[in-house]
Amino acid sequence: MKKVVFILSLFLLSQAASAQLFTKEKIKNNENFDKQRLSWGFFLGFNSYDYQFNYEEDLKDILVDNTVGFNVGLISDLRLTEYLNLRFEPGLYITQRNLQYDPSYFSGMDYNASDLLREVKSTYVHFPLLLKFSTKRINNFKPFIVGGVSTAINLSSNQENPDDNSVGEFRSERNMMFYELGFGVDFYLYWFKFTPSIRGVFALNNEIIQDRDPNSPWTGNVHTMKTRGVFVNFTFQ
């Protein structure tokens, strides 16, 4: 996922640089697209979620093995000014994180290999409200930055599950709040506008649900656990 993000970043930067270096006037595709007050679209993409842990005591870190997940959603775009748009991008984000615990967490306890691993599957219904700040259109390119806030519902949180890690159930909060920052480039094609973008998301609230045992090896040393992640989306409008 990091390689994908790096390659896409280089691609977006190179396209933006090319658009600025070669400013000779060209035939503009969809010349009146940005004059619409409202526009609609959809996106497909990939995600990579992580956790940021803060601990009660200075013990070995809980390692997070993140995987590449899938995104799909809709877009509604409201033109506020020539260079500013308000966007609502509800979507479904599916991912999995594997938490690996060091054996030192189980000192003096009987444990097996399965106790050292927790598979955390997450299915987020994501509701971001974003402001998009664009540059002036250069031929058929227009770079932009985007930022805003979002809320999400984790359908796989296990928040209401009465079982905890003592029987293998890792639990987290169902309702999430994030702030988001990103960038991308609009490409005006003949029939539609295509937009690759990269966005970072950072949770504002603590997600961990403590086990009933205050000395639980899985949650006892965790003060806060917050999601952070990277989205790579491909938008069609």
N, C-alpha and C positions, 0 to 999 in steps of 0.2 A: 504494500500500500504506500509506503514512504517513497518507493521508486516511482510509482504511478504519479503521486503528487508532485515529485520533483520534475519529472518529465513534462507533466502538464503545465507546471509553473513556467518552465523554460519556453514551452510552446506559446503560452499566452504572452509572455514578455517579448518574445521574438516577433510575434505578430503585431503587437502594439508598436514595437520599434520600427518594424518594416512599414507600418502605416504612416508613421511620422516621417520616415526618411524618404518615402516615395509618395509625395503629396500631389503629384500630377493629377489633375482632375480626371475622373473616370465616370462612366455611366453608373448612376446610383440605382441599386436594386431597392425595391420597396421604399421609394423616396419619401412617401407620406406616412410611413408606418408610425413614426414617433409623434405625429400630430393627433393621433387618436387619444381621446380622453381616457378610455378604458380599453385594455387589451387582455387577452386570455391565452393560456397555454398549458403545457404539462412538462414534467421533467422526469428523467431517469438518471440513476447514478449509483455511486458506491460510497460506503462510509467505513471509517475505522474508529471505533470507540475505545477509550481507555478510562482508567480510574486514577484519581489523585488522592492518596491517603495521607492523613495526618495522624500521628500515633500518640498514645498516652506515654509510652516509655520508648527509649531508644533501643529497639530490637531490630532484627533483620527485616528488610522490607518484604511486603507481600508482592510477589511478582505477578504482573498482568500480561498474559499472552493474548493479544487482541487479534481478531480475525477481520477479514474483509466482508462487510455486509452489503445489503441492497437497499436502494431508495426508489420510491416512486411517488409522484404527487401532482397537484394542480397548481396553477399560478393565476392570480388576478393582479393586474398592474394598473395603478391610478397615476396619471401624469399630473404632477403638481406644478412644475415649471419646466422650462426647456431642458434643464440639467438635473432635475430632482423628481424621483418617482417613489410612490408608496406601494409596497408589494406585500401581498399575503400569499404564503406558499404552504398550505396544508399538505402533509405527506405521511407516508408509512415508511418507517425505518426499521429494518430487521438486522440484528447483529448478535454476536456471542463473544463474551470475554471469559477466559479461563484464569482463575486465581490459583496461584501456586504458593503454598505455605511452607516455610522452613521447618524442619523437624524440631528445632529449638522451641517452637511454640507449644510443643506437646511434651516438654520435659517433665518427667515423673508420671506420665500418663501412658496407658496402653493405646496404641493407634495402629492403623494399617495404611497402605498406600492410598486408598481412596479418601482418607481423611485429609491428605495433603493437597487435594485438588477440589475446587468448586467450579462447576460449569455454570456461568451466569448468562442465560439466554434472555434477550430483551427484544420486545416488539413495541416501538414507540409510535404513537399517533402524535405527530409533531405539528405545532401551530406557530410559525414565526411571522412577526410583523416587522418589516424591514424598510429602511430608507436606502435608496439606490442613488448614488451621486455619480453622474456621468461626465465625461469630457465632451468636447465638441466632436461631432461625427466627422471622421476623415475617410472620404470615399465610402467604402462599405464596412468600415470598422468603427467601433466605439468602445474604448476601455471604460471601466467603472470600478468603484468600490462600493461595498454594501455593508450595512451594520444595523443591528436592532436587538430586539428581545423576543423570546419565544417561551411557550409553555408546551409541555408534552405529558402524555399519559402513557406509562409503561404497563402494557397489558400483561406482562410476564413477571411482575414485581414480586409476587407471592406475599404481598403485604398482609393480607387477611388470613394467611395460612397459619394455623395454630402450631404447626411443627416448625422447628428451627434447625440449626446446623447439627444438633446432636443426633438427628435422624437424616441428615444429608440435605436439608432444605435451606438454601441461602435466600435471605429476604432483603428487599430494598423498598424504598418509598415509591408509591404509585405515581404521585404528581410531582412534576419537575418544572424548574424555571431556569432559563439559560440567557446568556447574552451571546451575540454572534458577530463575527467580523470576517470579511472576505473580499475577493476581487474577481474580475472576469473580463471578458471581451464579447461584445455583441458583434456577430457576423451577419450582415444583411445579404441573404441569398435571394435568388430570383422569386421563389414562392413564399418564403417564410424567413423568420429571424432565428438563427441558431446561436446559443450562448453556452460555452463551457465556463465553469466557475469553480473556485475553491473557497470553502468557508470553514472557519474554525468555530466550534461551539464549546461553551464553558458553563458548567452548572453553577447556580447560585446557592442552592440548598443542599444540606447534608442528606445523603440517601440511605445511610446504613440503618438497619433495624437491629438492635442489639438482641442477642440470644437471652433466654431467661436466666441462664447462669452468668453472673457478672464476671466470672473468671473464664469465660468461654475462650478457647484458643483461637476461634475464628473471628470473634468480634470484640473480645474483652480489651484488646490493646488499640482498637481503632477509635480515634476521636472523631474524625470526619472522613467521609468517603464521597467524592464528588466526580461526576462524569465530565470528561472532556473528549472531544473528538474532531475529526476532519471529514467534511463532506466534499465529494467531487460530483457535481451535477452537470447534466447536459440538458439544456432547456430548448424547447421548440415552441415558438409563438407565431 
